[in-house]
Amino acid sequence: MNTDRSPRPAEWRETEGLLPPAERDLPVGRHEFHKERLMAQIHDETRTTAPAAAPARPQERRGWFRRPAIVLPLAACALAGVIATSGVLAGQDGTDGGTGLIAGPVLTTEIGSASATGTVALLDRISLAAAESPAQEPRADQFLYVESTTAGTHVRTSGDEHTVVSKKPHRRQVWQSPDGRKGWLIEPGVSPEGGETLDSPHGSSSSWDILSKLPTDPDALLKKVYAESEGQGNSRDQAAFSAIGDLLGESYPPSGLEAALYKAAAKIPGVVKVDSAVDAEGREGIAVARLDNVSGEREEWIFEEKTLAFLGTRHVQVTKVENPNPEDLLIKPGTVTHTSAVTSRAIVDGIKQTPTRAS
């Protein structure tokens, strides 16, 4: 059996015990950006004798609410990269960095206008919509399945030359047991062919068992978020916003928690609404966002405008980076450093089983 909470095509617009913080220190967008850059440097330096590039400047750190931590061999860590152009993700043939993923042109997006006016009301509506779709509770022997389309971009360094490298969006599939101790990842260019185990004796910070113990009172929940993310990120409020965003992207929130997360987010200073945003599948919607004034990057949570169903997230470079390294200057405003679209979220009976078939 399976219970599918995926966004339905009919709902889209007609035009369409926690893990150590060190395992994922950065918000998703900047984490992937710097990881990609590092792996590109390693790849290039195996073919040249050029000196290593200057280390990346310190960026925000990530705390407690994180995606399931994925420990991979170093050479397998490079993720695909893409930037949206005019709201549509596209690419061209080619490969990059030895990952086997298709490389595309450097793509950009129009930066949607943001306003604090009406943000709290929008999050209240989103919370009500989430409350109307209660989650089913998995059995201990079942698995939580999340499938997404994901992409990002990075600066590739070869000697003294820095270039922006992008790849086409690609499929990511994650299975996780309710206690977070068993799991599986299938992601081209990241996992080996056929996938890779995510088993961990420590479990995952986004496991069902841990999430089900969180308070659903928005004030108590936000207090917990702030406490667990204290001292991380470029600011206290940005760390809290990013922590909540990670839960929305790759987990299966128990009934009541998703609605509480939106209400908690409404209480974070600096949260705004964005009139237009596009996820990695090209689905257009509205967004709730917050700008990190240090990195110049805006994290956006994207929702279908009519149903207010969660579609995905993206990180957009909105302003220039403070005190940048030379390669950071290549990431211009309008660059999408990371984007993800949830395409399926379900309870299934086994690893590698999807809502439509078992493999």
N, C-alpha and C positions, 0 to 999 in steps of 0.2 A: 504494500500500500504506500501511498505518498500523499502528502498534503501540500498543495502548491499555493504559495502566497506571492507568486510572480506578478509584476505589472502586466495587465492584459492588453493586447494590441487594440481591442475595442475601446479601451479607456484612454488611448493616446489621442492626440489631436488628429483631426481629419487629414492634416497635411503629412502625417507620417505613415586567596590562593593564586596569586598573580605572578606573571612572568617577570623576570628582571627587566627594568627599564632599558638596559643597554641594548636589548635585542631589536628595538625600533625606537631610536631616539628622536627622529624628526617627524614632522607632519608628512603625510604621504607624498605630497607634491614635491617638497624640497628633499625629502629622503630619496625618492627615486631619481631626482635631478642630480644629486651629488653622487649617488651610487652609480648611475649611468656614466657620469663623467669619470669616476675612478676606474670603472671597468674598461672604458674606452682607452684610458691612458695605459692600463696594464696590457691591453691587447696591442696597442700601437708600439709600446716599448719592447715587446717581444720581437718586433721586426726592425727596430731601429736602435741606435745607440744614443739617441737624443736624451738630454737630461730630463729628469722628472719635472713636471709643472709644479708651480707653487701650490701648497695645500689649500683646500677650500676654506674660506673663512668660517668661523663657528656659526652654526645656524640653530634654529629653535630645537629644543629637545622635547621628546614625547613621553608622556607618562602612562598612567594606569590603563585607561580605556584605549586599547589598541586593537588593530586587526590581529588575528591569530599570528603569533610570531612564526616565521618560516626560516629555518636554518638550512641553508643550501651551501654546497661547495662554492668557493669563491668564484671560480670561473663560470658558474652557472647563474650568477646573481644579476646579470644585466637584463633589464626589463625593456619592453618595447616602448618607443617614444613617438608621439604624434602631437600636433597642434591643430586646432580647428581653424578652418578658413571659411569665413562668411557663414558659420554655423554648420558646415558640412565637412566631415572628415574624409580625406582622400589621400592617395599616395601613388608611387610609381614603382616599377620593378627594381629590384636591387636588394642587397643585404648589407647589414652593418654590424661591425663589432664581433663577427663570428657567432652570433646568436642563432642564425638561421631564420630570423624574422625579416619580413619584407620592409625595406627602407622606403620612405616616401619623402616628398619635399618638405621643407620647413613651412609649416602652416600657421596661420594666425587667426584670431577671432576679433570681432568688434567687442569692445568692452562695454557691457551693458551699464546703463546709468543706475546708480544706487541711491536709496533714500531711506532714512530712518522712519519716516512717516508711514504709519500703517503696518509696521513690521510686527508689532505685538499682536495686532488683530489677525494678521496673516498666519502667524504661528499658532494662534488659538484655533483658527479654522483647520489648519493642518493637523493639529492635535485631535480635534474632534473627528476628522476623517480617519485618522489612525485608530482611534478608539472603536470605530464602527467595524473594523476588520480584526477581530480577536485572533490571536495565534493559537494553533493547536499545540498541545504539550507532547513532546516526543517521549517514547519509551526509552529505557536505558540502553536497549539493544539497537536502537535506530540511529540515523545520522541526519544532521542538518546540512542541507545542500545549498550552496550559493554559487550561481553562475553569473559571470559578468563579462563585459567587453571592456578592456582596459588599454591605456596607451599613455605615453609621456614623451618627454624630450630631454636632451642633455647636450652639454658642450663636449665635443670630442677634441682631445689634445694630442698633437703629434709634434714633438719638439717645441718650437715656439709658435706653432700654428694652432689656432682654436677655431673650430667650426661647429655650428649647431646641427645636430643629427636627429632625424625623426624616423619613426617606423609606423607602419599601419596598425590600427587597432587589432587586438587579438583576443581570443577567448581564454578565460580563466575559470577553472572549476575547482571548488574547494568542498570537501566533505569533512565533517567534524562530529564526533560523538558528543552527546549531551554533557559529559564531564570534561570534554576537551582533551582527553588523553589519547584518543585515536583520531587519525585524520589522514587525508590524502589530497595532494595537489596535482592537477594537470594544467600546465601552462606552457605553450610552445616557447622555446628559447630560454626558459627558466628551469623547468623540471626536465628530467630525462624523458625519452619517448615512453609513453605509457603511464607516466606520472611518478610521484615520489611521496614517500611516507611523511606525515606530519605528526607521527606518534611522539608523545612527550610524557614523561612521568609527572611533570608539573601541571599538565593541563594547559588551558588557554585563558587569557584574560577576558575573552569574549565568549566563553562557553555558556551554554544554556544554564547550567547549574549555578554559575557565578552570577549571571544576569538576573536569574529568577530571585536572587536574594537581595537585589538592590531595592531601595525604597521607591515607591511610585508617587510619593508626595513630591511635587516639584521643588519645594524649598529644601527638603531633606536631601533629595537627589543632587541638587546643585551644590549643596554644602559638601557632599561626599566627593563630587567631581573636583571641586576646588582643593579639598584636602589631599586627594590622591595625586593631583597634578602640581602640587605646590613646588616652586623652585624650578619648574620646567618651562620651556618655551621662551619667547622673547617678551612675553607679558603674561601675567596671571590670567587675564580674561581670554587671550588668544589660546593659551594652553587648554583652558576649559572648553572653548568652542571646538577646537580641533579634536579633543578627546571624545566629545559627543558625536562629531562627524564620523570618526572612525567606526563607532558602533553602528551607525546607520548604513555604512557601506558594505560590511561583510560580517554580518551576524544574523541571528534569527531572534529578535527581541521577544520576550514573553509578553503575554497580554498585559496591557496597562503600561508597560515600560516605554514603548515607543512614544505614546502620547505624552507621558511624563517628561521624556527627553526634550520634546519640542517646547513644552511649557517652561522647562528649566532654561533652555536656550534663550527664550524670550526675556529672561532676567539678566542676561549677560550684557554689560555695556558695550556699545559699538556695533551691535548686530544690526544689519540693514537688509532691505529687500532689493533684489535686482530685477529689472523689468523683463529681461530676456537672457536665457542661458541655454546651452545645448550640451547634451551628454555625449558619451563616446559612441552611441548608436545613432546620433544625429537627431534625437528626439528633443524638440524645443519645449521649454517650459519657463517657469519663473523660479527665482532662487532666493534663498536666505543665505546671507554671507557675512563675512567679517574680514577686514583688511588688517594684515600684519604690517604695521608701520615701519618695522625694521627691515624685513625681507622684501617689502613692496608687493607681496603676493596676497591675493584675495582667495579665500577658500569659499566655495559656493556649494550649497546643497540644492539640487534641482528637483522640482516637483511639476507634475502635469498640471496645467493651469486650471482645468475644469474639475478633475477628480481630486486633485492635490495628492495623488499617489507619489511616493518617493521614486525618482528615476535614477539618480546617481549623483556623483560629485565631480567637481573639477577645481583645479587651482590655476588661477590666471595671474600673470605678472601685470600689475596695474600701474605701479610706479617704479622708478629706478631704485636699485639696491643701495643702501647706505654703505659707504666705504667698500666698494666692490673690488674683487680681483679682476684683472683684465678680461678673463673669459666670461665673468658675470655680465659684463657690458654687452655681450652678444644676445643676452636674453632680454629682448625689447618688451616694452609694454604692449600687451595684446598677445603675448606668448602663453599658450596653455602648457604648463609644466607637467601636469598630470590630469587625466580624465578617466572616469569609470562609469559604466552604466550597468545597473543590475538587471539581468534579463530573466533570471529564475531564482526563486527562493522557496525551498520546500523541505518537507520531512520525507526521507526515503528509508528503505529497509536495509541498505547495505552500501559499502564503498563502491564507487563507480556506477551505482545505479542513479538514473536521472528520473525526473517526473514522468517521462514518456517511455523509458525502457530500462532494463537492467543489462549490464554488460559484464 
